[in-house]
Structures are given as C-alpha cells and as structure tokens.
C-alpha cells in the first residue's frame, strides 16, 4: 500500500512539473487595438525554450528569431526581440534599435507587445508604446503559415498588378 501511495505522489509531482511547458505549441495573434489592420497579425512557435516569430512583410511571411521564453508563475509567458547575445543588446541600444517585449496572459491569451526605444542616451529617456493582441493556440506550426497566407491572399485578391 505504501508503494502505491509513493508512486501516486511521485507521478503527480513529476507530471505537474512538465505540465506548463509550451514547447511544441504555437500562437496566432490578431491586433485588438486596430482590428482592421489584420496584416499586422503575428504567429509564434515555441520549441526547445526558444521563440520563433512570423509576420507578414509585403506579400510574404517573414520568420524572425526571438529570445528564449520565460514562464512567469502559471499565468504569464514573456519573451523579447533579442536573442540574448550581450553584444546584440549593446549594439541595438547604442544604435537606437527598438526592443520589443511580448507578455502573454495564459488565462485569456491576450498578448501585450511593448516597443521601447532609447530616445536620449544621456538621461536614459525611453519612448515606450504598447500594442494589444488576441491570440489563439495552435498545435502545428503549419497552422501559422496557413493563417498568415490566407491574410495575404485576402489582402491581395483585388490587386490588378
């Protein structure tokens, strides 16, 4: 009886330790603060603690590497536009390249995208803007491509040239 109880307790502990991982899952996110700007939608794929981003640029889908994601408690996941390389962060800051931070509420799948840019290096003044997105989860990376390609198809179907 003790062995069964120990097995149940250990099974519960180990299964709950891995239950929060988002590896092998993805998101499709549409803007909520400008619903007609559907071309500003994003896709994200999580794998091996890394985040891969997808967006529409012109008439094609652009992939971009993002940082490792961080699971904050059980309610939030965050990641940013850097790949974590120290030299990249310093270069971006000095050149005034914006840093983008993503914060996902796991309960309602609302995403806040925050763009920050150093305005004045002497006093450390930073310009910051937030953009809001509603997301849905996907189980296959191909679903992100299908969604973004459908937006491209709809947005370009009236083009004459």
N, C-alpha and C positions, 0 to 999 in steps of 0.2 A: 504494500500500500504506500509506504514511504517513497519507493522508487517511482511509482506512478505520479505521486504528488510533485516530486522533484522534476520529473520530466515535463509535466504540465507547466510548472512555474518557469523552467528554463525555456521551453518553447515559446511561452508568452513574452519573456524578456527579449529573446533574440528576434522574434518576428516583429515586435514593435520597434526595435532599433532600426530596421530597414524599411519600415512602412512609409516613411516620409520622403524617401528619395524620389526625385523626378527624372532620374536617368532613363532614357528611352521613351520620353514623353515630350510633347510639344504644345505650343500655344499659337492660336491665330488671334490677332488683336486689331480691332477697328477703333478709330478715334470716336470719342463720345462728345468732345467739345466742338467738333465740326463734322457732323455726320455726313455731309455731302462730299467731304474730302476722303472718300473711300480709298483712293490711290495712296493715301498716307498710312494704310494698314501695314502691319508687320507680322512676321512669323518668327517664332523662336523654337529651337530644338535643344534639348538638354541631354548630354551624353558624357559619361566619364567626368562628371563635375564641371564640365565646360558648357558654355552657352554659344550657340551659333545663331546669328540673326539673318533674316531675309527681308528685303524690301523691294519695292518697285522703283526702278530708275529708268526713265524713258519708257521703252516698250519691252523691258526685260527684267528679270529677277536678279538682284544682286545679293550675294552672300557676304557676310562680314563676321569675323571672329570677335567675340566678346570675352569678358573675364570669366573666371570660374564663378559659379553661382554660390550664394550663401543662404542656407536655410536658417531663418531667424525665428527661433521657437517653432511653434506648429502653425503659425498664422501668416508668415511672410517669407518671401524669397526675394533676394536682391542680387543684382549684377550690374556691371558698368561697361563703358565703351573701351576701356583699356584691357590689354591682355595681361597686365600685371608686371610687365617689364619696367624696371625702375627708369631706365634711360628713356623709354617711350613716354612715361608720365612727365618727366622733367622737360623733355623736348616739347611735348604738347602744351604744357603750362607756359613755357617761355615763348612759344610761337603764337600763343593766344588761341590754340585749337580748343573748341568746346569739349567738355567732358559730359557724357550722358550717363545718368544713373537711372536704373529701372527698379521699381519696387512693386512687387505683385502681392496683392492680398489673396491668400489662398482660399479664404472663405467664399468670396464673391467673384474672384478672378478679375478684379479691377486692377489695372496697371497704371502707375504714375511714372511718366517719363520726365526727368528733370534735366534740363540743359543748363550747364554752368560755363561761363567764360570769364576769364580774368580780364577786367577792364583796365585796372590801374595797378601795375606791379609794385609801385612804391608804397601805396597804402593798403594793398591787398583787396581792393574793391572787386567784387564778383557780381556779374549780371546773371540772374537765375530765372528760368521760365519753366513752368510745369505744363504738361500735356496729359490728358486723361484718355484711357483706352479701356474698352470692354473686351475681354478675352474669352475664348472657349478652348477647352483642351482637345488635343488630337493624339492619337495613338501611333500614327505613322507619319514619317517626315514627308512623304509624298502628298499628304493632305494639305500641307503648307503650300507646296508648289501648285497644286490644283486650285486652291483658293486664290492665290495671287495671279495665276494665269487667267482665271475667269474674270478678275477685275480688269486685267489688261485687255482681254477680249471685248468686254462690255465698253470700256472707255475708248477703244479704237474702232469699234464697228461702224461708226458714222464717218470715219476718215475717207476722203476721196483720193488721197495721195499719201 
